[in-house]
């Protein structure tokens, strides 16, 4: 069983100097810092912190969004979260990325064509990713409130949106027109040679 504790800052890009210092000093200092931060958090915090003290697989990291200028270099390609990590659309991006990569690789005639196929993959897929790479306003602060009332407000809003089905108002209204290339091995294409799906 695992547990997840999150410390967010009031503004994106800020770092908490206390957290940074503890992480730089090592595991024991980091655990002491987390205990101090969460000792009065209530609910299951005490049990989680006690478990943390005895965990052999304790792990902490900084959340960061990766933005690489290039994903390809010859026959090498960076894929998935290592190339285009973003919040909330990882599965969609993974499927679309795999589709485009498979399509571009299906065009090669010999192993010498692989670098060009990988470059073509990036040229086709990067614009798809670019439309979704920016984090929503207020994220992650709104997703991970640091106070009890903040948690109650967030949970109440999510409950209301779910219960009233308000989320349906926003479905298919992102303003992004998705068009993916049609490859020879794909059976359904439109007249313009593209596969189209609703966002």
Steps between C-alpha positions, in 0.01 A plus 500: 500500500627845416416856594537827316573833668518820298639844579407771252602862489271804456638568152629274226876484480565586865692263724470469877852560640431278803400210275793556266747510789363179653506317167859610441604365840356152446226257596497546878485880477227470239293272724540743793389787277193307380408407857519868598289607200230237543496421875182703558331421169244274665312207349753223413810720515639349822465145368661596168789678671557205734506270197742735326747468788510122453479489120794337325394642165450866595518727198461872443538708187418837357210514258616651174376526146753388241540721192761373257594698189533177300387142554707336226868459431585265216360159590424602861160624613372619838139388556218532749532701819874529446427712193159655555381470858188700569213478745165342424549390140784247526299202378361687201844626406650152538243347266531774239879491524506122451262529203716762327827321577363172364375680191832668428696179562262313267633713213864397528658285230830430678671566830663805342154661492453482878652841587274671244195310627576615855541860385170475313335363815616804695387741227152347500455439874661808655216733386249260660693515827557876478126562527492327838840561656411809700369432848154632579491829694547441872638149461631331712394737779127447440536124464700461822377754758713536811226581752199313633256761367678494163451124483132538592445763232678293234312184593167685511556647154597159359195341665272770357645469149468122513154486660343757268690369195624854431810349341286414195472871421873509433535173309598535139538874538875535537543687173758245385428340163669161515624363172743214489661367184357197329754225444473209255423251776206709627171405337286805577597832347315808390522647152789725597704199612471572870352317793287742700361457847302724730705646785 
